[in-house]
Amino acid sequence: LKLQFLYFIGFSYIACVKSAPRTHDMGSMGHGIEVGTFSKPSLLQAVWFVVVKNLRLKSRSWVGSAVEVLLPVLFMAAVVPAYFAAGSSTQPNRQFYGDHFDADAYFKLWMCRLEAADGSPAGYPACSKEEPSPQPWHCLGNLCLNSSVPDNDDDGGLSAILDPWFQVENSTTIPSFDLVALWRHFAQTVDLPGTDSFSEDKMANALRSGANVSIVVSGGSSAVGAGGEEEKRQEEEELVKRFDRYFMENTYTYQFTRSAFETEEEATAYATSHEGSNKMWAVVVVRGPTDLEIRMNRTSTPETFDYDSQEAGFERFFRTYIGGGFLTLQTLLNRNMTGGGVDDTTSTLIPMPVMGYSINDFLTKGGFYAPLTLTLAFLFPMSQIVSSIVREKETRIREAMLIMGLSSTAFKLSWVVTTMLQMSVTGVLLSVILKATMLQDMDYSILLVLFVSYGLSLASAGVLLSTFFSKASLAGIVSPMVFLFSALPSFILRDPSSSTMYTISIFNTCAFAEGMSIVFKSVGKASPVTWETANEGAYSFSSSIGFLWFDTFLYLLVAGWLDQVMPSEWGAKKRFFYFCWPPYWFSGKGAAGYADLENIATMDGMLNGKNVESILEQDLLQKERIRIRNLRKEFKGEATGSAKKVAVNNVNLSLYEGQILAL
């Protein structure tokens, strides 16, 4: 406290004693009077003075300060041995020509046709006469699944039948329309049992989304206009009939799954309704002879907001394009446009070859563990930051500095700068360790910018948290808990969408965790983040950095606002929306109702009035240091509507160097 008191005296000296005299012409008094002025330091100077004070105090307890700086570094250094223990594995070059899967031939083992006078689909074996006729939910027209396929009362076996379809890794035939339609129809009527692989690939939902297909014209009635618009509409309608006729002639089950709609608007309105979302497989929108749009039920296609560049062949989500039926529809439409054949089994899908690569399993998983480790490592530094700020509030040091002329903004910024200097040292050491060990391919500046941005956001978060506490010991306990809970969303949520990430990045811990995850995963996939690729992805590395800076300014603004409106034992607190009142932005000298303090006539009146004590020593006029003019304070009456009480009525007072004033 003695040391801090010395710094207060130093600050007071800089702010008040270093005064530059100025001369005012006092008119009728006939001579010049030197009046002392206060040379208040600028905001940057004030911040620097307090930062120096903070650093000097930290140097007196250098052990604790060193722990704050080095603890995150030690945590990360402890993880390095696990990286070397994990080692690297090398994947060879891969080709995908072998083990061809013929989907139609495979599924015909469980499909059959009924004999009927109106014809039956060709190419399928007849249903056995010894067995009972298939149940209605087994059939679309005369095309059925035979009795060996489990139905509603059987809780096993179906996933074993479907899994080969959904576990394709090499080349495969694109399934026929009849095959996909029949299995989709059947999946709607039974309780699909599932194994881990079956449910993991989301194939149950892909099949359950219905078997209905609609081919419609784009636009609608609004597209009908004069001249060329009407002609264009007629051409589109003819194209719809052409594609519709092609499906009817070259597939058997289309006649049972066809949904007739006139326009795209009608079809999509039904497909997005509660009933239609469980029935509509796809809507084909015709915009021109070679301009088509396939709009699939969202469960029938994979989510494409993220991908794994290390997956080879038909990675698990891509298989939904096969089993969900998108490629089947695309193949039929392409053949119609190009005039090709109608045999659906002739198209073969083969993955692109994959070049061999080396991968460290620790890095791909480190995207999760590294942010978690660093979050835990920063708990103690965060506790010390908040408790140090609150301690100055608790011991009234902060109020003393504010009385001496330090602004609240300068006080907050001084702690931001102090913490930033400390976190910069931590960031440099962390970047060096990661660059030298786990992230050798990463640009050093990428790591440094990430850690420095995080340190800046930690400083502003500490200032914000300090506004809620008045006891340093309580702040030191609660603040790290709040800090830890703010990071939980990034570790609890599994594969969050980009919109979710943008939402939770309001917490700086989540923004930092995602940035670290992007860095580790990119190195694990042998494609490290660079400044050229920093903007790639739905939630990119640049998004993480941007949110860290956004959080920094947001936390400081909120801290300043809370400091003005939260009750405390010091000063009068403002209303919650004080910044919405015009006087907050436009107050100043010259406002209506306030006297001009430099008005000569006013000065003469005050000096010569009966309520002004005469100054015996004329030399004192040259040593005026503090001047109060027209000071007035009113209080509202206790009862509603009662008159205001005037506590101070137009007090004018001057304080002179070398005198003691007693009130």
Backbone hydrogen bonds, N-H to C=O, Kabsch-Sander energy under -0.5 kcal/mol:
donor,donor_aa,acceptor,acceptor_aa,energy
5,F,1,L,-2.6
6,L,2,K,-2.0
7,Y,3,L,-1.7
8,F,4,Q,-2.0
9,I,5,F,-2.3
10,G,6,L,-2.2
11,F,7,Y,-2.7
12,S,8,F,-2.9
13,Y,9,I,-2.4
14,I,10,G,-2.2
15,A,11,F,-2.7
16,C,12,S,-2.5
17,V,12,S,-0.8
17,V,13,Y,-0.7
18,K,13,Y,-1.5
19,S,17,V,-2.7
22,R,35,V,-1.2
24,H,33,I,-1.4
26,M,24,H,-0.7
26,M,31,H,-0.7
29,M,26,M,-1.4
30,G,27,G,-2.0
33,I,24,H,-1.2
35,V,22,R,-1.9
35,V,33,I,-0.6
36,G,34,E,-0.5
36,G,624,E,-1.7
39,S,37,T,-0.6
40,K,38,F,-1.2
46,A,42,S,-2.7
47,V,43,L,-2.6
48,W,44,L,-2.3
49,F,45,Q,-2.5
50,V,46,A,-1.9
51,V,47,V,-2.4
52,V,48,W,-2.5
53,K,49,F,-1.8
54,N,50,V,-2.7
55,L,51,V,-2.7
56,R,52,V,-2.4
57,L,53,K,-2.1
58,K,54,N,-2.2
59,S,55,L,-2.1
60,R,56,R,-0.9
60,R,57,L,-0.6
61,S,57,L,-0.8
61,S,58,K,-0.7
62,W,59,S,-0.8
65,S,61,S,-1.8
66,A,62,W,-2.4
67,V,63,V,-2.0
68,E,64,G,-2.0
69,V,65,S,-1.8
70,L,66,A,-2.8
71,L,67,V,-2.3
74,L,70,L,-2.7
75,F,71,L,-2.3
76,M,72,P,-2.1
77,A,73,V,-2.4
78,A,74,L,-1.8
79,V,75,F,-0.7
79,V,76,M,-0.9
80,V,76,M,-1.0
82,A,79,V,-0.9
83,Y,79,V,-1.1
83,Y,80,V,-0.7
84,F,80,V,-1.7
85,A,81,P,-2.3
86,A,82,A,-1.8
87,G,83,Y,-1.2
89,S,359,I,-2.9
91,Q,89,S,-0.5
91,Q,357,Y,-3.8
94,R,354,V,-2.6
101,F,171,S,-2.3
102,D,100,H,-0.6
103,A,101,F,-1.0
106,Y,102,D,-2.1
107,F,103,A,-2.6
108,K,104,D,-1.6
109,L,106,Y,-1.2
110,W,107,F,-1.6
111,M,108,K,-0.9
112,C,144,C,-2.6
113,R,125,P,-2.1
114,L,142,N,-2.7
119,G,116,A,-1.3
124,Y,121,P,-0.6
127,C,113,R,-2.4
138,H,135,Q,-2.2
139,C,136,P,-1.5
140,L,143,L,-2.8
143,L,140,L,-1.8
144,C,112,C,-3.1
144,C,142,N,-0.6
145,L,138,H,-1.5
146,N,110,W,-1.8
149,V,146,N,-1.9
154,D,151,D,-1.6
161,I,157,G,-1.3
162,L,158,L,-2.2
163,D,159,S,-2.7
165,W,162,L,-1.2
166,F,162,L,-1.4
167,Q,163,D,-1.1
168,V,165,W,-0.6
171,S,96,F,-0.7
171,S,98,G,-0.6
172,T,349,L,-2.0
173,T,101,F,-2.1
174,I,347,S,-2.0
180,V,176,S,-2.1
181,A,177,F,-2.9
182,L,178,D,-2.3
183,W,179,L,-2.0
184,R,180,V,-2.3
185,H,181,A,-2.4
186,F,182,L,-2.3
187,A,183,W,-2.3
188,Q,184,R,-1.2
189,T,185,H,-0.6
189,T,186,F,-1.2
190,V,186,F,-0.8
192,L,190,V,-1.0
199,S,195,T,-2.6
200,E,196,D,-2.4
201,D,197,S,-1.7
202,K,199,S,-1.3
203,M,198,F,-1.3
206,A,202,K,-1.6
207,L,203,M,-2.1
208,R,204,A,-2.0
209,S,205,N,-0.9
210,G,207,L,-0.7
212,N,279,K,-2.4
213,V,257,T,-2.3
214,S,282,A,-1.6
216,V,214,S,-0.6
216,V,284,V,-2.7
217,V,262,E,-0.8
218,S,286,V,-1.7
220,G,218,S,-1.0
223,A,220,G,-1.9
224,V,221,S,-1.4
229,E,226,A,-1.4
230,E,227,G,-0.6
231,E,227,G,-1.4
232,K,228,G,-2.4
233,R,229,E,-2.2
234,Q,230,E,-2.0
235,E,231,E,-2.0
236,E,232,K,-2.1
237,E,233,R,-2.2
238,E,234,Q,-2.0
239,L,235,E,-2.0
240,V,236,E,-2.2
241,K,237,E,-2.1
242,R,238,E,-2.0
243,F,239,L,-2.5
244,D,240,V,-2.7
245,R,241,K,-2.6
246,Y,242,R,-2.0
247,F,243,F,-2.2
248,M,244,D,-2.1
249,E,245,R,-2.3
250,N,246,Y,-1.7
251,T,247,F,-1.1
255,Q,252,Y,-0.6
256,F,253,T,-1.3
257,T,253,T,-1.0
257,T,254,Y,-0.6
258,R,254,Y,-1.5
259,S,213,V,-2.6
261,F,259,S,-0.6
264,E,217,V,-1.2
265,E,219,G,-0.6
267,A,263,T,-2.0
268,T,264,E,-2.7
269,A,265,E,-2.0
270,Y,266,E,-1.9
271,A,267,A,-2.6
272,T,268,T,-1.7
273,S,270,Y,-1.2
276,G,270,Y,-0.5
277,S,273,S,-2.4
278,N,275,E,-1.1
279,K,276,G,-1.6
280,M,276,G,-3.1
281,W,212,N,-3.4
281,W,279,K,-0.5
282,A,212,N,-1.4
283,V,295,R,-2.2
284,V,214,S,-3.1
285,V,283,V,-0.6
285,V,293,E,-3.2
286,V,216,V,-2.6
286,V,284,V,-0.6
287,R,285,V,-0.6
287,R,291,D,-2.7
288,G,291,D,-1.1
291,D,288,G,-0.8
292,L,290,T,-0.6
293,E,285,V,-2.1
295,R,283,V,-2.9
295,R,293,E,-0.7
296,M,294,I,-0.7
297,N,281,W,-2.0
300,S,297,N,-2.8
301,T,298,R,-0.8
309,S,307,Y,-0.6
311,E,308,D,-1.5
314,F,169,E,-0.5
315,E,313,G,-1.5
318,F,315,E,-0.8
319,R,315,E,-1.3
320,T,317,F,-1.3
321,Y,318,F,-1.9
322,I,318,F,-0.5
322,I,319,R,-1.0
323,G,319,R,-2.5
324,G,320,T,-2.6
325,G,322,I,-0.8
327,L,321,Y,-1.8
329,L,325,G,-2.0
330,Q,326,F,-2.6
331,T,327,L,-2.2
332,L,328,T,-2.0
333,L,329,L,-2.4
334,N,330,Q,-2.4
335,R,331,T,-2.2
336,N,332,L,-1.8
337,M,333,L,-2.1
338,T,334,N,-2.3
339,G,335,R,-1.1
340,G,335,R,-1.9
344,D,342,V,-0.9
346,T,343,D,-1.4
347,S,344,D,-0.8
349,L,172,T,-3.4
350,I,348,T,-0.5
354,V,94,R,-1.9
357,Y,91,Q,-1.3
359,I,89,S,-2.7
361,D,359,I,-0.6
363,L,360,N,-1.0
364,T,360,N,-1.2
365,K,361,D,-1.8
366,G,362,F,-1.9
367,G,363,L,-0.8
368,F,365,K,-1.8
369,Y,365,K,-1.6
370,A,366,G,-2.8
372,L,368,F,-1.3
373,T,369,Y,-2.8
374,L,370,A,-2.5
375,T,371,P,-2.4
376,L,372,L,-2.1
377,A,373,T,-2.0
378,F,374,L,-1.7
379,L,376,L,-1.2
382,M,378,F,-2.1
383,S,379,L,-2.1
384,Q,380,F,-2.2
385,I,381,P,-2.3
386,V,382,M,-2.1
387,S,383,S,-2.3
388,S,384,Q,-2.1
389,I,385,I,-1.7
390,V,386,V,-2.6
391,R,387,S,-2.3
392,E,388,S,-1.3
393,K,389,I,-1.1
394,E,390,V,-3.1
395,T,391,R,-2.6
396,R,393,K,-1.0
397,I,392,E,-1.1
398,R,392,E,-2.4
400,A,396,R,-1.9
401,M,397,I,-2.2
402,L,398,R,-2.2
403,I,399,E,-2.4
404,M,400,A,-1.7
405,G,402,L,-1.2
406,L,401,M,-2.5
411,F,407,S,-2.0
412,K,408,S,-2.2
413,L,409,T,-2.7
414,S,410,A,-2.1
415,W,411,F,-1.3
416,V,412,K,-1.8
417,V,413,L,-2.8
418,T,414,S,-2.4
419,T,415,W,-2.5
420,M,416,V,-2.4
421,L,417,V,-2.5
422,Q,418,T,-1.8
423,M,419,T,-3.1
424,S,420,M,-2.0
425,V,421,L,-1.3
426,T,422,Q,-1.5
427,G,423,M,-3.0
428,V,424,S,-2.5
429,L,425,V,-2.0
430,L,426,T,-2.5
431,S,427,G,-2.5
432,V,428,V,-2.0
433,I,429,L,-2.2
434,L,430,L,-2.6
435,K,431,S,-2.4
436,A,432,V,-1.9
437,T,433,I,-1.1
439,L,434,L,-3.1
440,Q,437,T,-0.6
442,M,439,L,-1.2
443,D,529,V,-0.6
446,I,443,D,-0.7
447,L,443,D,-1.3
448,L,444,Y,-2.3
449,V,445,S,-2.5
450,L,446,I,-1.8
451,F,447,L,-2.4
452,V,448,L,-2.7
453,S,449,V,-2.3
454,Y,450,L,-2.0
455,G,451,F,-2.5
456,L,452,V,-2.2
457,S,453,S,-2.0
458,L,454,Y,-2.4
459,A,455,G,-1.9
460,S,456,L,-1.9
461,A,457,S,-2.3
462,G,458,L,-2.3
463,V,459,A,-1.8
464,L,460,S,-2.2
465,L,461,A,-2.7
466,S,462,G,-1.8
467,T,463,V,-0.7
467,T,464,L,-1.0
468,F,465,L,-1.6
469,F,466,S,-1.2
475,A,471,K,-2.2
476,G,472,A,-2.3
477,I,473,S,-0.9
477,I,474,L,-0.5
478,V,474,L,-2.7
479,S,475,A,-2.1
481,M,477,I,-0.6
482,V,478,V,-2.2
483,F,479,S,-2.4
484,L,480,P,-2.3
485,F,481,M,-2.5
486,S,482,V,-2.0
487,A,483,F,-0.7
487,A,484,L,-1.0
488,L,484,L,-0.7
488,L,485,F,-0.8
490,S,487,A,-0.8
491,F,487,A,-0.6
491,F,488,L,-1.4
492,I,488,L,-2.4
493,L,489,P,-2.1
495,D,493,L,-0.6
501,M,497,S,-2.1
502,Y,498,S,-2.5
503,T,499,S,-1.6
504,I,500,T,-2.6
505,S,501,M,-1.3
506,I,503,T,-1.2
507,F,504,I,-2.0
508,N,506,I,-0.6
510,C,507,F,-0.6
511,A,507,F,-1.8
512,F,508,N,-2.3
513,A,509,T,-2.3
514,E,510,C,-2.2
515,G,511,A,-1.8
516,M,512,F,-2.6
517,S,513,A,-2.2
518,I,514,E,-2.4
519,V,515,G,-1.9
520,F,516,M,-2.6
521,K,517,S,-2.5
522,S,518,I,-2.1
523,V,519,V,-1.8
524,G,520,F,-2.3
525,K,521,K,-1.5
526,A,523,V,-1.7
527,S,522,S,-2.8
534,A,530,T,-0.6
536,E,533,T,-1.7
538,A,305,F,-0.5
541,F,534,A,-0.6
542,S,534,A,-2.4
544,S,540,S,-1.5
545,I,541,F,-2.1
546,G,542,S,-2.9
547,F,543,S,-2.4
548,L,544,S,-1.8
549,W,545,I,-1.9
550,F,546,G,-2.4
551,D,547,F,-3.1
552,T,548,L,-1.6
553,F,549,W,-1.9
554,L,550,F,-2.5
555,Y,551,D,-2.9
556,L,552,T,-1.7
557,L,553,F,-2.3
558,V,554,L,-2.6
559,A,555,Y,-2.5
560,G,556,L,-2.4
561,W,557,L,-2.2
562,L,558,V,-2.9
563,D,559,A,-2.2
564,Q,560,G,-0.9
564,Q,561,W,-0.7
565,V,561,W,-1.4
566,M,562,L,-2.7
574,K,564,Q,-2.7
578,Y,575,R,-1.5
580,C,577,F,-1.8
581,W,578,Y,-1.4
584,Y,581,W,-1.5
585,W,581,W,-0.6
585,W,582,P,-1.3
586,F,582,P,-2.5
587,S,583,P,-1.4
591,A,588,G,-1.4
594,Y,591,A,-1.5
597,L,595,A,-0.7
599,N,596,D,-1.9
603,M,599,N,-1.9
604,D,600,I,-2.6
605,G,601,A,-2.5
606,M,602,T,-2.2
607,L,603,M,-2.2
608,N,604,D,-2.0
609,G,605,G,-1.0
612,V,609,G,-1.2
613,E,611,N,-0.6
616,L,614,S,-0.7
618,Q,616,L,-0.8
620,L,617,E,-1.7
621,L,618,Q,-1.1
622,Q,619,D,-1.2
623,K,620,L,-2.3
624,E,34,E,-0.5
624,E,621,L,-0.8
625,R,655,L,-3.1
626,I,655,L,-1.7
628,I,653,L,-3.8
631,L,651,V,-2.3
633,K,648,V,-2.1
635,F,645,K,-2.8
637,G,642,S,-0.5
642,S,639,A,-1.9
645,K,635,F,-3.1
646,V,644,K,-0.5
647,A,633,K,-2.4
647,A,645,K,-0.7
648,V,633,K,-1.5
650,N,648,V,-0.6
651,V,631,L,-2.4
653,L,628,I,-2.6
655,L,626,I,-3.0
657,E,623,K,-2.6
659,Q,656,Y,-1.6
